[in-house]
């Protein structure tokens, strides 16, 4: 049996804000912006929610489905660009909360929106190690964010919150990872300097020489290596900075709307950054059948893409998906809030002295 995903769990906050409401405050045509980005709403974290709490919720749901003893997890990687502490790991908080500590390796990762998939690759490296002195049976990879967007900036229409956890192992694998490859360059399309609250971006530059180039090259490398074509996959999922880009890149690569529809989540909850492609993959796992094949490619500004060729195994037949909420259940609900509440929840306004 190849190594791969043994279990998974996702978490999306319940609050939502609509593009129309954001545009109303800034004198912009929010409805037109929402249509241009193909986003109908975005998720907003509560006052008591951050990357750590989202990661814990996703991890607990993955454990609930697996039924395993948390102490069997030998490594935890949390990928995010909104870790709650500048100096203090999120991974240790997660390990203690799920009772996996202390006999494990734990670390935080940061590579814009592909930090979570970098964690998946790190987990695979440990799980597949032939060295008997690295006795790790299961590893946990998390991609989670409460992403930032400056008030009135185009990013404010898409930057959202959510996360997903994948337990990686070699036993009872529900989705084998048959190949992973990456494509990386120094492309400065999006950045946030130390001490700056909000990120900057190179506007249209973030598309053609950044997002599209990296995803197309990474996906192309995988299909060449595996000897596959788009028609050989039942599902495909790509990083979703908005609801438009993944549709465009899918068509450029030769995939159909039918192949990407199950993993296209951004139109309903916005861009969850490190959780973006991974939540889309979780949504696919919610509906996939044994034998289905999936191509999944993330993207992180700065810039790089991680790609995965995945096959759903027979273990999926008995996998207890009902022990945790499905992705579609989380995105179909939600409480719509106005901009004032949004500002409060995102701590864009504070009491004097805070």
C-alpha positions as CSV (number, residue, x, y, z in Angstrom):
1,X,0.0,0.0,0.0
2,X,1.3,3.4,-0.9
3,X,1.4,6.1,1.7
4,X,-1.3,8.8,1.6
5,X,-4.2,10.3,3.4
6,X,-5.6,8.2,6.2
7,X,-8.1,10.7,7.5
8,X,-9.1,14.3,7.1
9,X,-11.2,17.1,8.7
10,X,-12.0,20.7,7.9
11,X,-13.3,23.7,9.7
12,X,-14.9,26.9,8.3
13,X,-16.1,29.7,10.7
14,X,-19.8,30.4,10.6
15,X,-19.8,34.1,9.9
16,X,-20.1,35.5,6.4
17,X,-19.8,39.0,4.8
18,X,-21.1,39.7,1.3
19,X,-19.2,41.6,-1.4
20,X,-22.2,44.0,-1.6
21,X,-21.7,45.0,2.0
22,X,-18.0,45.6,1.6
23,X,-18.6,47.8,-1.5
24,X,-21.3,49.8,0.3
25,X,-18.8,51.0,2.9
26,X,-16.1,52.0,0.5
27,X,-18.2,53.5,-2.3
28,X,-17.4,50.6,-4.6
29,X,-19.7,48.4,-6.7
30,X,-19.4,45.4,-4.4
31,X,-21.8,43.3,-6.5
32,X,-19.8,43.8,-9.6
33,X,-16.6,43.0,-7.7
34,X,-18.1,39.8,-6.4
35,X,-19.1,38.8,-9.9
36,X,-15.7,39.6,-11.3
37,X,-14.0,37.5,-8.6
38,X,-16.8,34.8,-8.7
39,X,-17.2,35.2,-4.9
40,X,-20.7,35.4,-3.4
41,X,-19.5,35.5,0.3
42,X,-16.5,35.1,2.4
43,X,-16.0,33.4,5.8
44,X,-15.0,35.6,8.8
45,X,-13.5,34.2,12.0
46,X,-15.1,34.9,15.4
47,X,-13.5,36.9,18.1
48,X,-12.3,33.7,19.7
49,X,-11.1,32.1,16.5
50,X,-7.6,32.2,15.0
51,X,-5.3,29.9,13.1
52,X,-4.6,27.8,16.2
53,X,-8.3,27.2,17.1
54,X,-9.1,26.5,13.5
55,X,-6.2,24.0,13.3
56,X,-7.3,22.3,16.5
57,X,-10.9,21.9,15.2
58,X,-9.8,20.5,11.9
59,X,-7.3,18.1,13.6
60,X,-10.0,16.9,16.1
61,X,-12.4,16.2,13.2
62,X,-9.7,14.2,11.4
63,X,-9.0,12.2,14.5
64,X,-12.8,11.6,15.0
65,X,-13.0,10.0,11.6
66,X,-9.9,7.9,12.0
67,X,-10.7,6.6,15.5
68,X,-7.0,6.4,16.2
69,X,-5.1,7.1,19.4
70,X,-3.6,10.7,19.0
71,X,-0.4,9.5,20.6
72,X,0.3,7.6,17.4
73,X,0.9,10.9,15.6
74,X,4.6,11.4,15.4
75,X,4.8,14.7,13.6
76,X,2.7,17.8,13.2
77,X,3.2,20.6,10.7
78,X,0.9,23.7,10.6
79,X,1.2,25.8,7.5
80,X,-0.2,29.3,7.6
81,X,0.7,33.0,7.0
82,X,-1.4,34.2,9.9
83,X,0.1,32.3,12.9
84,X,-1.2,34.0,16.1
85,X,2.3,34.4,17.5
86,X,5.4,35.9,15.8
87,X,7.6,33.8,18.2
88,X,5.7,30.8,19.5
89,X,4.7,27.8,17.4
90,X,1.1,27.0,16.5
91,X,2.0,23.3,16.1
92,X,2.7,22.8,19.8
93,X,-0.7,24.3,20.7
94,X,-2.4,21.8,18.4
95,X,-0.3,18.9,19.7
96,X,-1.3,19.6,23.3
97,X,-5.0,20.2,22.4
98,X,-5.4,16.9,20.6
99,X,-3.2,15.1,23.2
100,X,-0.5,14.1,20.8
101,X,2.3,15.6,22.8
102,X,5.1,15.2,23.8
103,X,6.7,12.4,21.7
104,X,6.7,14.1,18.3
105,X,8.3,16.6,16.0
106,X,6.2,19.8,15.6
107,X,6.8,22.8,13.5
108,X,5.2,25.8,11.8
109,X,5.6,26.4,8.1
110,X,5.1,29.6,6.0
111,X,5.1,29.8,2.2
112,X,2.1,32.0,1.5
113,X,-0.9,29.8,0.4
114,X,1.1,26.6,-0.1
115,X,2.5,26.2,3.4
116,X,-0.1,23.5,4.2
117,X,0.8,21.4,1.2
118,X,4.5,21.8,2.0
119,X,3.5,20.2,5.3
120,X,2.0,17.3,3.5
121,X,5.2,16.7,1.6
122,X,7.2,16.9,4.9
123,X,4.9,14.3,6.4
124,X,5.3,12.0,3.4
125,X,9.0,12.3,3.7
126,X,8.9,11.1,7.3
127,X,6.3,8.4,6.7
128,X,8.2,7.0,3.7
129,X,11.7,7.1,5.3
130,X,13.5,3.7,5.2
131,X,15.5,4.7,8.2
132,X,14.4,2.6,11.2
133,X,15.6,5.4,13.5
134,X,12.7,7.5,12.3
135,X,9.8,5.4,13.6
136,X,6.9,7.7,12.7
137,X,3.7,5.8,11.9
138,X,1.4,8.8,11.3
139,X,1.9,12.5,10.7
140,X,-0.5,15.5,10.6
141,X,-0.4,18.2,8.0
142,X,-2.6,21.3,8.5
143,X,-3.3,24.3,6.3
144,X,-5.2,27.1,8.0
145,X,-5.4,30.8,7.9
146,X,-7.4,33.9,9.0
147,X,-6.1,35.9,6.1
148,X,-5.7,39.6,6.0
149,X,-6.9,42.3,3.5
150,X,-6.6,46.0,4.0
151,X,-9.9,47.9,4.3
152,X,-11.1,49.0,0.9
153,X,-8.4,46.9,-0.9
154,X,-9.4,44.3,-3.5
155,X,-8.1,41.6,-1.2
156,X,-10.8,42.4,1.3
157,X,-13.4,40.8,-1.0
158,X,-11.6,37.5,-1.0
159,X,-9.4,37.0,2.1
160,X,-11.3,34.6,4.4
161,X,-10.7,32.0,7.1
162,X,-10.7,28.2,7.4
163,X,-8.5,25.2,7.6
164,X,-8.1,21.5,7.0
165,X,-6.1,18.7,8.5
166,X,-4.8,15.6,6.8
167,X,-3.5,12.6,8.7
168,X,-0.8,11.0,6.6
169,X,0.2,7.3,7.0
170,X,0.7,3.9,5.4
171,X,-2.1,1.9,6.9
172,X,-5.8,2.2,6.0
173,X,-5.0,4.8,3.4
174,X,-8.2,6.3,1.9
175,X,-6.4,8.3,-0.8
176,X,-2.9,7.2,-1.9
177,X,-0.5,9.9,-2.9
178,X,1.1,8.3,-6.0
179,X,3.4,11.3,-6.8
180,X,4.2,14.7,-5.5
181,X,6.2,17.4,-7.3
182,X,6.9,21.1,-6.9
183,X,7.6,24.0,-9.2
184,X,9.3,27.1,-7.5
185,X,10.7,30.4,-8.5
186,X,11.5,33.8,-6.9
187,X,8.4,35.7,-8.2
188,X,7.5,38.6,-5.9
189,X,3.7,38.8,-6.6
190,X,2.5,39.2,-3.0
191,X,4.3,40.1,0.2
192,X,4.0,41.4,3.7
193,X,7.1,42.9,5.5
194,X,7.8,42.4,9.2
195,X,5.6,44.7,11.3
196,X,3.1,45.4,8.5
197,X,-0.5,44.5,9.3
198,X,-1.7,44.0,5.7
199,X,0.0,42.4,2.7
200,X,0.8,44.1,-0.6
201,X,0.3,42.6,-4.1
202,X,1.3,43.3,-7.6
203,X,-2.3,43.3,-8.9
204,X,-2.4,41.8,-12.4
205,X,1.2,40.6,-12.1
206,X,-0.2,38.0,-9.6
207,X,-1.9,36.2,-12.4
208,X,-0.1,35.5,-15.6
209,X,3.6,35.3,-14.5
210,X,2.8,34.0,-11.0
211,X,-0.3,31.9,-10.4
212,X,-0.9,30.5,-13.9
213,X,2.8,29.9,-14.7
214,X,3.4,27.9,-11.5
215,X,0.3,25.8,-11.5
216,X,0.5,25.0,-15.2
217,X,4.1,23.9,-14.9
218,X,3.6,21.9,-11.8
219,X,0.5,20.1,-13.2
220,X,2.3,19.6,-16.5
221,X,5.3,18.0,-14.8
222,X,3.1,15.6,-12.9
223,X,1.1,14.5,-15.9
224,X,4.3,14.0,-17.9
225,X,5.9,12.0,-15.1
226,X,2.8,9.8,-14.6
227,X,2.0,9.5,-18.3
228,X,-1.5,10.9,-17.9
229,X,-3.7,13.4,-19.6
230,X,-6.5,15.6,-18.1
231,X,-9.1,13.0,-19.2
232,X,-7.5,10.4,-16.9
233,X,-8.6,12.3,-13.8
234,X,-12.1,12.2,-12.3
235,X,-11.4,15.3,-10.2
236,X,-9.0,18.3,-10.3
237,X,-8.5,21.0,-7.7
238,X,-6.3,24.0,-7.8
239,X,-5.4,26.9,-5.4
240,X,-8.3,29.3,-5.3
241,X,-7.3,33.0,-4.7
242,X,-10.7,33.8,-6.1
243,X,-13.4,31.9,-7.8
244,X,-12.2,32.8,-11.3
245,X,-8.6,31.8,-11.5
246,X,-9.0,28.0,-10.9
247,X,-11.7,27.8,-13.6
248,X,-9.4,29.6,-16.1
249,X,-6.3,27.5,-15.2
250,X,-8.3,24.3,-15.4
251,X,-9.4,25.2,-19.0
252,X,-5.8,26.1,-19.9
253,X,-4.7,22.6,-18.8
254,X,-7.6,20.8,-20.5
255,X,-9.9,20.0,-17.6
256,X,-13.7,20.4,-17.8
257,X,-16.1,22.2,-15.4
258,X,-17.4,18.8,-14.3
259,X,-13.9,17.7,-13.2
260,X,-13.4,20.8,-11.0
261,X,-16.9,21.4,-9.6
262,X,-16.7,19.3,-6.5
263,X,-13.5,21.1,-5.3
264,X,-14.4,24.6,-6.2
265,X,-15.1,26.2,-2.8
266,X,-13.9,29.8,-3.1
267,X,-17.1,31.2,-4.6
268,X,-18.9,30.3,-1.3
269,X,-16.4,31.1,1.4
270,X,-13.6,33.1,-0.3
271,X,-9.8,32.4,-0.2
272,X,-8.7,30.6,2.9
273,X,-5.1,30.9,1.8
274,X,-3.1,27.9,3.2
275,X,-6.4,26.0,3.5
276,X,-7.6,26.9,0.0
277,X,-6.6,23.9,-2.2
278,X,-6.7,21.6,0.8
279,X,-10.3,22.4,1.7
280,X,-11.2,21.8,-2.0
281,X,-9.4,18.5,-1.8
282,X,-11.4,17.6,1.4
283,X,-14.6,18.5,-0.5
284,X,-13.6,16.0,-3.2
285,X,-12.8,13.3,-0.6
286,X,-16.4,13.9,0.7
287,X,-17.9,12.6,-2.6
288,X,-15.1,10.5,-4.2
289,X,-15.4,6.8,-4.8
290,X,-12.8,4.0,-4.9
291,X,-10.7,4.2,-8.1
292,X,-11.3,7.9,-8.6
293,X,-8.2,9.8,-9.6
294,X,-7.4,13.3,-8.4
295,X,-4.9,16.0,-9.5
296,X,-4.4,18.6,-6.8
297,X,-2.1,21.6,-7.2
298,X,-1.5,24.4,-4.6
299,X,0.0,27.8,-5.2
300,X,1.9,30.1,-2.8
301,X,3.0,33.6,-3.7
302,X,6.7,34.2,-3.7
303,X,6.3,31.7,-5.5
304,X,5.7,28.0,-5.8
305,X,3.2,25.2,-6.4
306,X,3.0,21.7,-4.9
307,X,1.2,19.1,-6.9
308,X,-0.2,15.7,-6.0
309,X,-1.4,12.7,-8.1
310,X,-4.0,10.9,-5.9
311,X,-6.0,7.7,-6.2
312,X,-9.0,6.9,-3.9
313,X,-8.7,3.4,-2.5
314,X,-11.2,0.8,-1.4
315,X,-10.7,1.9,2.2
316,X,-13.0,4.8,1.3
317,X,-16.0,2.4,1.2
318,X,-16.0,2.0,5.0
319,X,-14.5,5.3,6.0
320,X,-16.8,7.1,8.5
321,X,-17.2,10.5,6.8
322,X,-20.3,11.1,9.0
323,X,-18.2,11.4,12.1
324,X,-17.4,15.0,11.2
325,X,-19.2,17.7,9.1
326,X,-18.8,17.6,5.4
327,X,-17.3,20.6,3.6
328,X,-20.6,21.4,1.8
329,X,-22.4,21.4,5.1
330,X,-20.0,24.0,6.4
331,X,-20.2,26.3,3.4
332,X,-24.0,26.1,2.9
333,X,-24.6,27.5,6.4
334,X,-23.3,30.7,7.8
335,X,-24.5,33.9,9.5
336,X,-24.3,37.0,7.4
337,X,-22.9,40.0,9.2
338,X,-22.6,43.7,8.4
339,X,-19.4,45.7,8.0
340,X,-19.4,47.0,11.6
341,X,-19.5,43.5,13.1
342,X,-16.9,42.4,10.5
343,X,-14.6,45.2,11.6
344,X,-15.1,44.2,15.2
345,X,-14.5,40.5,14.6
346,X,-11.4,41.1,12.5
347,X,-10.1,43.6,15.2
348,X,-9.8,46.4,12.6
349,X,-11.3,48.6,15.4
350,X,-10.2,48.4,19.0
351,X,-11.0,50.1,22.3
352,X,-8.7,52.9,23.4
353,X,-5.7,51.5,25.2
354,X,-5.9,48.0,23.6
